[in-house]
Amino acid sequence: MSAIFLLIPIALVLGGAFVALFVWAVGRGQFDDLDDAPERMLRDD
């Protein structure tokens, strides 16, 4: 039972870190153009 008092805060901190990194990546435009890269591979320039 004492392990749960250690694991729950660790899980909350890790979850919060992943959410913060995702919000940061969205704010920096990481996910703006998801269609151009796959199409660029198929074009014959």
PQR file of N, CA, C, O and H, with PARSE charges and radii, in Angstrom:
ATOM      1  N   MET A   1       0.819  -1.191   0.000 -0.4000 1.5000
ATOM      2  CA  MET A   1       0.000   0.000   0.000 -0.0000 2.0000
ATOM      3  C   MET A   1       0.864   1.257   0.000  0.5500 1.7000
ATOM      4  O   MET A   1       0.469   2.282  -0.554 -0.5500 1.4000
ATOM      5  N   SER A   2       2.038   1.182   0.617 -0.4000 1.5000
ATOM      6  CA  SER A   2       2.893   2.372   0.676 -0.0000 2.0000
ATOM      7  C   SER A   2       3.496   2.693  -0.686  0.5500 1.7000
ATOM      8  O   SER A   2       3.867   3.837  -0.949 -0.5500 1.4000
ATOM      9  H   SER A   2       2.359   0.349   1.067  0.4000 1.0000
ATOM     10  N   ALA A   3       3.595   1.694  -1.544 -0.4000 1.5000
ATOM     11  CA  ALA A   3       4.145   1.943  -2.884 -0.0000 2.0000
ATOM     12  C   ALA A   3       3.218   2.829  -3.704  0.5500 1.7000
ATOM     13  O   ALA A   3       3.684   3.595  -4.547 -0.5500 1.4000
ATOM     14  H   ALA A   3       3.294   0.765  -1.330  0.4000 1.0000
ATOM     15  N   ILE A   4       1.924   2.736  -3.470 -0.4000 1.5000
ATOM     16  CA  ILE A   4       0.979   3.553  -4.225 -0.0000 2.0000
ATOM     17  C   ILE A   4       1.147   5.041  -3.903  0.5500 1.7000
ATOM     18  O   ILE A   4       0.885   5.895  -4.750 -0.5500 1.4000
ATOM     19  H   ILE A   4       1.546   2.113  -2.785  0.4000 1.0000
ATOM     20  N   PHE A   5       1.585   5.346  -2.680 -0.4000 1.5000
ATOM     21  CA  PHE A   5       1.819   6.741  -2.308 -0.0000 2.0000
ATOM     22  C   PHE A   5       3.046   7.310  -3.014  0.5500 1.7000
ATOM     23  O   PHE A   5       3.197   8.529  -3.097 -0.5500 1.4000
ATOM     24  H   PHE A   5       1.798   4.652  -1.993  0.4000 1.0000
ATOM     25  N   LEU A   6       3.902   6.468  -3.511 -0.4000 1.5000
ATOM     26  CA  LEU A   6       5.062   6.895  -4.290 -0.0000 2.0000
ATOM     27  C   LEU A   6       4.747   6.905  -5.786  0.5500 1.7000
ATOM     28  O   LEU A   6       5.174   7.809  -6.504 -0.5500 1.4000
ATOM     29  H   LEU A   6       3.779   5.478  -3.444  0.4000 1.0000
ATOM     30  N   LEU A   7       4.011   5.915  -6.253 -0.4000 1.5000
ATOM     31  CA  LEU A   7       3.779   5.766  -7.682 -0.0000 2.0000
ATOM     32  C   LEU A   7       2.764   6.769  -8.238  0.5500 1.7000
ATOM     33  O   LEU A   7       2.912   7.218  -9.375 -0.5500 1.4000
ATOM     34  H   LEU A   7       3.665   5.180  -5.670  0.4000 1.0000
ATOM     35  N   ILE A   8       1.761   7.120  -7.480 -0.4000 1.5000
ATOM     36  CA  ILE A   8       0.753   8.075  -7.977 -0.0000 2.0000
ATOM     37  C   ILE A   8       1.360   9.454  -8.225  0.5500 1.7000
ATOM     38  O   ILE A   8       1.105  10.023  -9.286 -0.5500 1.4000
ATOM     39  H   ILE A   8       1.641   6.756  -6.557  0.4000 1.0000
ATOM     40  N   PRO A   9       2.148  10.027  -7.312 -0.5600 1.5000
ATOM     41  CA  PRO A   9       2.768  11.322  -7.626  0.2800 2.0000
ATOM     42  C   PRO A   9       3.738  11.257  -8.810  0.5500 1.7000
ATOM     43  O   PRO A   9       3.815  12.197  -9.602 -0.5500 1.4000
ATOM     44  N   ILE A  10       4.470  10.163  -8.929 -0.4000 1.5000
ATOM     45  CA  ILE A  10       5.375  10.012 -10.073 -0.0000 2.0000
ATOM     46  C   ILE A  10       4.582   9.970 -11.370  0.5500 1.7000
ATOM     47  O   ILE A  10       4.974  10.598 -12.353 -0.5500 1.4000
ATOM     48  H   ILE A  10       4.408   9.400  -8.286  0.4000 1.0000
ATOM     49  N   ALA A  11       3.478   9.244 -11.385 -0.4000 1.5000
ATOM     50  CA  ALA A  11       2.642   9.175 -12.581 -0.0000 2.0000
ATOM     51  C   ALA A  11       2.039  10.531 -12.917  0.5500 1.7000
ATOM     52  O   ALA A  11       1.954  10.892 -14.090 -0.5500 1.4000
ATOM     53  H   ALA A  11       3.160   8.734 -10.586  0.4000 1.0000
ATOM     54  N   LEU A  12       1.622  11.282 -11.915 -0.4000 1.5000
ATOM     55  CA  LEU A  12       1.060  12.611 -12.158 -0.0000 2.0000
ATOM     56  C   LEU A  12       2.111  13.575 -12.702  0.5500 1.7000
ATOM     57  O   LEU A  12       1.823  14.368 -13.599 -0.5500 1.4000
ATOM     58  H   LEU A  12       1.691  10.988 -10.962  0.4000 1.0000
ATOM     59  N   VAL A  13       3.315  13.511 -12.168 -0.4000 1.5000
ATOM     60  CA  VAL A  13       4.395  14.379 -12.653 -0.0000 2.0000
ATOM     61  C   VAL A  13       4.761  14.025 -14.091  0.5500 1.7000
ATOM     62  O   VAL A  13       4.928  14.918 -14.922 -0.5500 1.4000
ATOM     63  H   VAL A  13       3.549  12.868 -11.439  0.4000 1.0000
ATOM     64  N   LEU A  14       4.886  12.746 -14.392 -0.4000 1.5000
ATOM     65  CA  LEU A  14       5.208  12.330 -15.763 -0.0000 2.0000
ATOM     66  C   LEU A  14       4.089  12.697 -16.734  0.5500 1.7000
ATOM     67  O   LEU A  14       4.359  13.165 -17.840 -0.5500 1.4000
ATOM     68  H   LEU A  14       4.751  12.020 -13.718  0.4000 1.0000
ATOM     69  N   GLY A  15       2.857  12.492 -16.336 -0.4000 1.5000
ATOM     70  CA  GLY A  15       1.731  12.872 -17.184 -0.0000 2.0000
ATOM     71  C   GLY A  15       1.691  14.367 -17.434  0.5500 1.7000
ATOM     72  O   GLY A  15       1.448  14.806 -18.558 -0.5500 1.4000
ATOM     73  H   GLY A  15       2.637  12.111 -15.438  0.4000 1.0000
ATOM     74  N   GLY A  16       1.929  15.150 -16.390 -0.4000 1.5000
ATOM     75  CA  GLY A  16       1.973  16.600 -16.552 -0.0000 2.0000
ATOM     76  C   GLY A  16       3.113  17.040 -17.452  0.5500 1.7000
ATOM     77  O   GLY A  16       2.965  17.983 -18.231 -0.5500 1.4000
ATOM     78  H   GLY A  16       2.126  14.793 -15.477  0.4000 1.0000
ATOM     79  N   ALA A  17       4.252  16.363 -17.351 -0.4000 1.5000
ATOM     80  CA  ALA A  17       5.392  16.696 -18.213 -0.0000 2.0000
ATOM     81  C   ALA A  17       5.075  16.408 -19.673  0.5500 1.7000
ATOM     82  O   ALA A  17       5.421  17.203 -20.547 -0.5500 1.4000
ATOM     83  H   ALA A  17       4.373  15.598 -16.719  0.4000 1.0000
ATOM     84  N   PHE A  18       4.428  15.290 -19.947 -0.4000 1.5000
ATOM     85  CA  PHE A  18       4.072  14.961 -21.329 -0.0000 2.0000
ATOM     86  C   PHE A  18       3.043  15.945 -21.878  0.5500 1.7000
ATOM     87  O   PHE A  18       3.126  16.334 -23.043 -0.5500 1.4000
ATOM     88  H   PHE A  18       4.147  14.644 -19.237  0.4000 1.0000
ATOM     89  N   VAL A  19       2.093  16.344 -21.075 -0.4000 1.5000
ATOM     90  CA  VAL A  19       1.105  17.333 -21.521 -0.0000 2.0000
ATOM     91  C   VAL A  19       1.789  18.670 -21.795  0.5500 1.7000
ATOM     92  O   VAL A  19       1.495  19.326 -22.794 -0.5500 1.4000
ATOM     93  H   VAL A  19       2.025  16.028 -20.129  0.4000 1.0000
ATOM     94  N   ALA A  20       2.700  19.073 -20.913 -0.4000 1.5000
ATOM     95  CA  ALA A  20       3.416  20.333 -21.106 -0.0000 2.0000
ATOM     96  C   ALA A  20       4.267  20.294 -22.368  0.5500 1.7000
ATOM     97  O   ALA A  20       4.311  21.278 -23.106 -0.5500 1.4000
ATOM     98  H   ALA A  20       2.940  18.540 -20.101  0.4000 1.0000
ATOM     99  N   LEU A  21       4.938  19.187 -22.632 -0.4000 1.5000
ATOM    100  CA  LEU A  21       5.742  19.073 -23.854 -0.0000 2.0000
ATOM    101  C   LEU A  21       4.865  19.090 -25.107  0.5500 1.7000
ATOM    102  O   LEU A  21       5.245  19.671 -26.124 -0.5500 1.4000
ATOM    103  H   LEU A  21       4.902  18.387 -22.033  0.4000 1.0000
ATOM    104  N   PHE A  22       3.714  18.467 -25.037 -0.4000 1.5000
ATOM    105  CA  PHE A  22       2.800  18.475 -26.175 -0.0000 2.0000
ATOM    106  C   PHE A  22       2.288  19.884 -26.454  0.5500 1.7000
ATOM    107  O   PHE A  22       2.246  20.315 -27.607 -0.5500 1.4000
ATOM    108  H   PHE A  22       3.405  17.996 -24.211  0.4000 1.0000
ATOM    109  N   VAL A  23       1.903  20.594 -25.411 -0.4000 1.5000
ATOM    110  CA  VAL A  23       1.423  21.967 -25.575 -0.0000 2.0000
ATOM    111  C   VAL A  23       2.539  22.852 -26.117  0.5500 1.7000
ATOM    112  O   VAL A  23       2.289  23.718 -26.957 -0.5500 1.4000
ATOM    113  H   VAL A  23       1.937  20.244 -24.475  0.4000 1.0000
ATOM    114  N   TRP A  24       3.756  22.646 -25.650 -0.4000 1.5000
ATOM    115  CA  TRP A  24       4.904  23.404 -26.145 -0.0000 2.0000
ATOM    116  C   TRP A  24       5.143  23.125 -27.630  0.5500 1.7000
ATOM    117  O   TRP A  24       5.395  24.054 -28.397 -0.5500 1.4000
ATOM    118  H   TRP A  24       3.958  21.943 -24.969  0.4000 1.0000
ATOM    119  N   ALA A  25       5.068  21.861 -28.041 -0.4000 1.5000
ATOM    120  CA  ALA A  25       5.291  21.502 -29.438 -0.0000 2.0000
ATOM    121  C   ALA A  25       4.195  22.079 -30.330  0.5500 1.7000
ATOM    122  O   ALA A  25       4.484  22.540 -31.434 -0.5500 1.4000
ATOM    123  H   ALA A  25       4.863  21.106 -27.418  0.4000 1.0000
ATOM    124  N   VAL A  26       2.956  22.064 -29.876 -0.4000 1.5000
ATOM    125  CA  VAL A  26       1.865  22.647 -30.656 -0.0000 2.0000
ATOM    126  C   VAL A  26       2.064  24.154 -30.781  0.5500 1.7000
ATOM    127  O   VAL A  26       1.823  24.722 -31.846 -0.5500 1.4000
ATOM    128  H   VAL A  26       2.721  21.690 -28.979  0.4000 1.0000
ATOM    129  N   GLY A  27       2.491  24.792 -29.730 -0.4000 1.5000
ATOM    130  CA  GLY A  27       2.720  26.232 -29.752 -0.0000 2.0000
ATOM    131  C   GLY A  27       3.855  26.635 -30.674  0.5500 1.7000
ATOM    132  O   GLY A  27       3.839  27.733 -31.229 -0.5500 1.4000
ATOM    133  H   GLY A  27       2.687  24.330 -28.865  0.4000 1.0000
ATOM    134  N   ARG A  28       4.843  25.761 -30.846 -0.4000 1.5000
ATOM    135  CA  ARG A  28       5.973  26.060 -31.718 -0.0000 2.0000
ATOM    136  C   ARG A  28       5.718  25.665 -33.161  0.5500 1.7000
ATOM    137  O   ARG A  28       6.596  25.843 -34.005 -0.5500 1.4000
ATOM    138  H   ARG A  28       4.856  24.869 -30.394  0.4000 1.0000
ATOM    139  N   GLY A  29       4.528  25.129 -33.472 -0.4000 1.5000
ATOM    140  CA  GLY A  29       4.178  24.814 -34.852 -0.0000 2.0000
ATOM    141  C   GLY A  29       4.660  23.462 -35.336  0.5500 1.7000
ATOM    142  O   GLY A  29       4.787  23.244 -36.541 -0.5500 1.4000
ATOM    143  H   GLY A  29       3.815  24.985 -32.786  0.4000 1.0000
ATOM    144  N   GLN A  30       4.927  22.559 -34.422 -0.4000 1.5000
ATOM    145  CA  GLN A  30       5.435  21.248 -34.802 -0.0000 2.0000
ATOM    146  C   GLN A  30       4.422  20.461 -35.642  0.5500 1.7000
ATOM    147  O   GLN A  30       4.820  19.653 -36.481 -0.5500 1.4000
ATOM    148  H   GLN A  30       4.824  22.736 -33.444  0.4000 1.0000
ATOM    149  N   PHE A  31       3.134  20.682 -35.429 -0.4000 1.5000
ATOM    150  CA  PHE A  31       2.102  19.889 -36.082 -0.0000 2.0000
ATOM    151  C   PHE A  31       1.315  20.696 -37.108  0.5500 1.7000
ATOM    152  O   PHE A  31       0.181  20.341 -37.431 -0.5500 1.4000
ATOM    153  H   PHE A  31       2.811  21.338 -34.747  0.4000 1.0000
ATOM    154  N   ASP A  32       1.896  21.776 -37.625 -0.4000 1.5000
ATOM    155  CA  ASP A  32       1.169  22.629 -38.562 -0.0000 2.0000
ATOM    156  C   ASP A  32       0.980  21.990 -39.924  0.5500 1.7000
ATOM    157  O   ASP A  32      -0.118  22.053 -40.478 -0.5500 1.4000
ATOM    158  H   ASP A  32       2.817  22.065 -37.363  0.4000 1.0000
ATOM    159  N   ASP A  33       2.010  21.381 -40.479 -0.4000 1.5000
ATOM    160  CA  ASP A  33       1.944  20.856 -41.838 -0.0000 2.0000
ATOM    161  C   ASP A  33       2.217  19.356 -41.815  0.5500 1.7000
ATOM    162  O   ASP A  33       3.365  18.925 -41.921 -0.5500 1.4000
ATOM    163  H   ASP A  33       2.901  21.330 -40.029  0.4000 1.0000
ATOM    164  N   LEU A  34       1.164  18.570 -41.678 -0.4000 1.5000
ATOM    165  CA  LEU A  34       1.324  17.121 -41.599 -0.0000 2.0000
ATOM    166  C   LEU A  34       1.195  16.447 -42.959  0.5500 1.7000
ATOM    167  O   LEU A  34       1.520  15.266 -43.083 -0.5500 1.4000
ATOM    168  H   LEU A  34       0.231  18.920 -41.592  0.4000 1.0000
ATOM    169  N   ASP A  35       0.730  17.161 -43.982 -0.4000 1.5000
ATOM    170  CA  ASP A  35       0.477  16.538 -45.276 -0.0000 2.0000
ATOM    171  C   ASP A  35       1.602  16.742 -46.279  0.5500 1.7000
ATOM    172  O   ASP A  35       1.725  15.957 -47.219 -0.5500 1.4000
ATOM    173  H   ASP A  35       0.466  18.121 -43.881  0.4000 1.0000
ATOM    174  N   ASP A  36       2.417  17.758 -46.111 -0.4000 1.5000
ATOM    175  CA  ASP A  36       3.416  18.069 -47.123 -0.0000 2.0000
ATOM    176  C   ASP A  36       4.554  17.054 -47.164  0.5500 1.7000
ATOM    177  O   ASP A  36       4.992  16.676 -48.251 -0.5500 1.4000
ATOM    178  H   ASP A  36       2.317  18.396 -45.347  0.4000 1.0000
ATOM    179  N   ALA A  37       5.038  16.611 -46.026 -0.4000 1.5000
ATOM    180  CA  ALA A  37       6.176  15.685 -46.006 -0.0000 2.0000
ATOM    181  C   ALA A  37       5.872  14.357 -46.698  0.5500 1.7000
ATOM    182  O   ALA A  37       6.694  13.913 -47.499 -0.5500 1.4000
ATOM    183  H   ALA A  37       4.683  16.919 -45.143  0.4000 1.0000
ATOM    184  N   PRO A  38       4.743  13.700 -46.439 -0.5600 1.5000
ATOM    185  CA  PRO A  38       4.465  12.456 -47.168  0.2800 2.0000
ATOM    186  C   PRO A  38       4.252  12.678 -48.664  0.5500 1.7000
ATOM    187  O   PRO A  38       4.635  11.839 -49.479 -0.5500 1.4000
ATOM    188  N   GLU A  39       3.642  13.804 -49.023 -0.4000 1.5000
ATOM    189  CA  GLU A  39       3.430  14.073 -50.449 -0.0000 2.0000
ATOM    190  C   GLU A  39       4.736  14.417 -51.146  0.5500 1.7000
ATOM    191  O   GLU A  39       4.914  14.080 -52.317 -0.5500 1.4000
ATOM    192  H   GLU A  39       3.331  14.486 -48.361  0.4000 1.0000
ATOM    193  N   ARG A  40       5.641  15.071 -50.461 -0.4000 1.5000
ATOM    194  CA  ARG A  40       6.933  15.443 -51.042 -0.0000 2.0000
ATOM    195  C   ARG A  40       7.726  14.184 -51.411  0.5500 1.7000
ATOM    196  O   ARG A  40       8.490  14.201 -52.376 -0.5500 1.4000
ATOM    197  H   ARG A  40       5.496  15.345 -49.510  0.4000 1.0000
ATOM    198  N   MET A  41       7.556  13.117 -50.670 -0.4000 1.5000
ATOM    199  CA  MET A  41       8.250  11.882 -50.965 -0.0000 2.0000
ATOM    200  C   MET A  41       7.764  11.279 -52.275  0.5500 1.7000
ATOM    201  O   MET A  41       8.537  10.624 -52.974 -0.5500 1.4000
ATOM    202  H   MET A  41       6.936  13.103 -49.886  0.4000 1.0000
ATOM    203  N   LEU A  42       6.496  11.487 -52.620 -0.4000 1.5000
ATOM    204  CA  LEU A  42       5.923  10.885 -53.825 -0.0000 2.0000
ATOM    205  C   LEU A  42       6.148  11.732 -55.084  0.5500 1.7000
ATOM    206  O   LEU A  42       6.035  11.217 -56.196 -0.5500 1.4000
ATOM    207  H   LEU A  42       5.868  12.018 -52.052  0.4000 1.0000
ATOM    208  N   ARG A  43       6.462  13.013 -54.922 -0.4000 1.5000
ATOM    209  CA  ARG A  43       6.679  13.884 -56.083 -0.0000 2.0000
ATOM    210  C   ARG A  43       8.025  13.596 -56.726  0.5500 1.7000
ATOM    211  O   ARG A  43       9.002  13.271 -56.051 -0.5500 1.4000
ATOM    212  H   ARG A  43       6.554  13.430 -54.018  0.4000 1.0000
ATOM    213  N   ASP A  44       8.052  13.723 -58.034 -0.4000 1.5000
ATOM    214  CA  ASP A  44       9.297  13.531 -58.785 -0.0000 2.0000
ATOM    215  C   ASP A  44       9.779  14.892 -59.240  0.5500 1.7000
ATOM    216  O   ASP A  44       9.397  15.371 -60.308 -0.5500 1.4000
ATOM    217  H   ASP A  44       7.258  13.987 -58.582  0.4000 1.0000
ATOM    218  N   ASP A  45      10.625  15.518 -58.424 -0.4000 1.5000
ATOM    219  CA  ASP A  45      11.127  16.853 -58.775 -0.0000 2.0000
ATOM    220  C   ASP A  45      12.413  16.782 -59.562  0.5500 1.7000
ATOM    221  O   ASP A  45      12.967  17.817 -59.935 -0.5500 1.4000
ATOM    222  H   ASP A  45      10.935  15.129 -57.557  0.4000 1.0000
TER
END
